[in-house]
Amino acid sequence: MGDILLASGILIGLIIIMTIILLSLRKRLISREGNSAPGGFSLHELKQLRARGDLTEEEYNRARDVIIQQAKQSDITVAERDAGT
């Protein structure tokens, strides 16, 4: 009886740990999708490139607009998906 309880406890613990890991990975992937430009840059990285002079103000504004549009489109897609359930 004690062996069964121990094994069950270990199994439940592993399930909880795996769930936490998967939720963490999911959150990280979702946050990257909404904040990246086509080249994979975040808004913060774009600001750094502009500050270093690697991007002109015009290039920065175009890339920023793309990221914002992607985020808006992502929000619309999520809202449509949620409305369907």
C-alpha positions as CSV (number, residue, x, y, z in Angstrom):
1,M,0.0,0.0,0.0
2,G,2.8,2.4,0.9
3,D,4.6,1.7,-2.4
4,I,1.5,2.5,-4.4
5,L,1.1,5.8,-2.6
6,L,4.8,6.7,-3.1
7,A,4.6,5.9,-6.8
8,S,1.3,7.9,-7.2
9,G,2.9,10.8,-5.4
10,I,5.9,10.8,-7.7
11,L,3.7,10.5,-10.8
12,I,1.5,13.4,-9.7
13,G,4.6,15.5,-9.0
14,L,6.1,14.7,-12.4
15,I,2.8,15.7,-14.1
16,I,2.7,19.0,-12.2
17,I,6.3,19.8,-13.2
18,M,5.7,18.9,-16.8
19,T,2.6,21.1,-16.9
20,I,4.5,24.1,-15.5
21,I,7.2,23.6,-18.1
22,L,4.8,23.4,-20.9
23,L,2.8,26.4,-19.8
24,S,6.1,28.4,-19.5
25,L,7.2,27.4,-23.0
26,R,3.7,28.3,-24.4
27,K,3.8,31.7,-22.8
28,R,7.2,32.4,-24.1
29,L,6.3,31.4,-27.7
30,I,3.1,33.4,-27.6
31,S,4.9,36.5,-26.4
32,R,7.5,36.2,-29.2
33,E,4.9,35.9,-31.9
34,G,3.1,39.1,-31.0
35,N,6.3,41.3,-30.6
36,S,8.4,40.3,-33.5
37,A,9.0,41.9,-36.9
38,P,9.5,39.8,-40.0
39,G,13.2,39.6,-39.1
40,G,12.5,38.4,-35.6
41,F,13.2,41.7,-33.9
42,S,11.2,43.0,-30.8
43,L,10.3,46.6,-30.3
44,H,13.1,46.9,-27.7
45,E,15.7,45.5,-30.1
46,L,14.5,47.9,-32.8
47,K,14.9,50.9,-30.4
48,Q,18.4,49.7,-29.7
49,L,19.3,49.5,-33.4
50,R,17.9,53.0,-33.9
51,A,19.9,54.3,-31.0
52,R,23.1,52.8,-32.3
53,G,22.4,54.3,-35.7
54,D,22.0,50.9,-37.4
55,L,18.4,52.0,-38.4
56,T,17.3,55.3,-39.7
57,E,14.2,56.9,-38.2
58,E,12.2,56.0,-41.3
59,E,13.3,52.3,-41.2
60,Y,12.5,52.2,-37.4
61,N,9.0,53.6,-38.0
62,R,8.3,51.1,-40.8
63,A,9.4,48.2,-38.7
64,R,7.5,49.4,-35.7
65,D,4.4,49.8,-37.7
66,V,4.7,46.2,-39.0
67,I,5.1,44.9,-35.4
68,I,2.1,46.9,-34.3
69,Q,0.0,45.6,-37.2
70,Q,1.0,42.0,-36.5
71,A,0.0,42.4,-32.8
72,K,-3.4,43.9,-33.8
73,Q,-3.9,41.1,-36.3
74,S,-3.0,38.5,-33.7
75,D,-5.5,40.1,-31.3
76,I,-8.2,39.9,-33.9
77,T,-7.4,36.3,-34.7
78,V,-7.5,35.4,-31.0
79,A,-10.8,37.2,-30.5
80,E,-12.4,35.4,-33.5
81,R,-11.2,32.1,-32.2
82,D,-12.5,32.8,-28.7
83,A,-15.9,33.9,-30.2
84,G,-16.2,30.6,-32.0
85,T,-15.9,28.5,-28.8
